[in-house]
Amino acid sequence: MAVTSYALEYSVSQNEANRRLERIDAIQEILATIRGLEAARTAGWGIDHRGSFVGWVLLTGDEPANAEAAAIANAHNDVEIRTGAKHSYAELQAAQRNLSAQLFAAQSAASVGALGNTGEERQAAPGPPSDLEGAGIGAGVAEVVTFLETDMTGNAVRVGIDPGLASEIGPLGTVSELSFEQGAVIIAEMLQDHIEVAFTVADGRGIAPAANFQGGDAITGCTSGFTARKSRPGGFDYGIITAGHCGGDLPTDTAAVTMNGVSLPFVYGWLSPTADAQFHRIPAPDSGSHYILDDFLCRDPASYPTPSCDVTGTEHRAEMQGDYVCHTGKKTKTSCGEVISIDHRLNWSGRPCRDRHGATAVCEDVFVRVHGQRLKGCGGDSGGPFYRGGKAYGITAGATNKYDCTSGNKWVSFSAIKEVEAFLRVQVLTQPVTLNAQ
């Protein structure tokens, strides 16, 4: 599936698509080595797929890379070091996190309600956009920002907005009636004094959670991700992981899910600041056996005699930038796209991240976002596996326009698999397990 999708996406032959996909892991390792040698100057990295296929590391300043890093890049005709960036990646991350904290503070301050504590008085709508200058970051901006992420290619922080989310009686008043372009100008002006690095305002409209035992199979309300195990006294529980928002957002939402006719009890998980994930245990059968496979659906079962792939390992988030990955959902089946951001910060309207006590918390910039001309995603795909080959990359969190299950050109976000494993304290299975009746 990935080879065909890549060939169509980037207008190359099947052989060339296969060659490039097989080369990605090696390029990521080379880029990681160069970043280590130029840590203080690293501004970004990635892989270009359109036109020439090349991995790159971007450095700040105009000085050439140090001799060791340059020698490594020069030894490969598909790796290069670029210079001229103004901001280091560390600076972009610091600015993004500072802006995230300001937005969270504004949202928290507004959580008592736009009408204050009176319960009766209604706040008058402000005047035209020109009257908004100098209003500060405020709750009005916070309510229309749908995501933050670092644009490594553009050396800037990318701020996603949806003007339609603005409350009519909130600080931005009738901005919801403006076009996206008009709203973007206003938001950019209001953010100018609150971020210390270059930034761009991007389209963040329509983003929402996309609500044998193996990954990719349908479960109640969502899609299963990967099979996993979780330590317990005396051994392990075996089960499946899926999105934490499936069934509820709170740590106290502990409903079981059903898969293949079997009720899987809730063990742990919710929409947390670092991963949108939960783990459900597969119980031992009353008779016979349950076979827990280290597989996930990677092809359409109606079209392929062997639709499943074995999990061979997991990928680190830092080595996903510029990668080409696929995902499986119960509504859209299998589709693929390019990793655009590895530091995506979710800010879903009405669906905040929460800490272990259930309190609203800042979503951290550790989610991953993917885009592709043929990439699909809609409600019900949440929790499904993201992967390339047999390597697990993560589980689906959300997508643009979740009610459209047929169109491509989607933006889909996922929880990175290492963050999922750390949050849930589980390990993705790379070997099958048999549960026998007790």
Sequence and secondary structure as in RCSB ss.txt:
>XXXX:A:sequence
MAVTSYALEYSVSQNEANRRLERIDAIQEILATIRGLEAARTAGWGIDHRGSFVGWVLLTGDEPANAEAAAIANA
HNDVEIRTGAKHSYAELQAAQRNLSAQLFAAQSAASVGALGNTGEERQAAPGPPSDLEGAGIGAGVAEVVTFLET
DMTGNAVRVGIDPGLASEIGPLGTVSELSFEQGAVIIAEMLQDHIEVAFTVADGRGIAPAANFQGGDAITGCTSG
FTARKSRPGGFDYGIITAGHCGGDLPTDTAAVTMNGVSLPFVYGWLSPTADAQFHRIPAPDSGSHYILDDFLCRD
PASYPTPSCDVTGTEHRAEMQGDYVCHTGKKTKTSCGEVISIDHRLNWSGRPCRDRHGATAVCEDVFVRVHGQRL
KGCGGDSGGPFYRGGKAYGITAGATNKYDCTSGNKWVSFSAIKEVEAFLRVQVLTQPVTLNAQ
>XXXX:A:secstr
 HHHHHHHHHT  HHHHHHHHHHHHHHHHHHHHHHHHTTTTEEEEEEE SSS EEEEEEESSS   HHHHHHHHT
 TTEEEEEEESS HHHHHHHHHHHHHHHHHHHHHHTT TTTTSSS       SGGGGTT  SHHHHHTTEEEEEE
ETTTTEEEEEE GGGS TTSTTGGGGGS HHHHHHHHHHHHGGG SS EEEEE TTEEE   EEET EETTEE  
 EEEEEETTEEEEEEEE TTTT SSTT    EEETTEEE EEEEEE SS EEEEEE    SSSEEEEEEEEE S 
TTT SS EEE  EE  GGG TT EEEEEETTTEEEEEEEEEEEEEE  TT  EE TTS EE   S EEEEEETT 
   TT TT EEEETTEEEEEEEEEESTT  S   EEEEEEEHHHHHHHHTEEE SS EEEE  
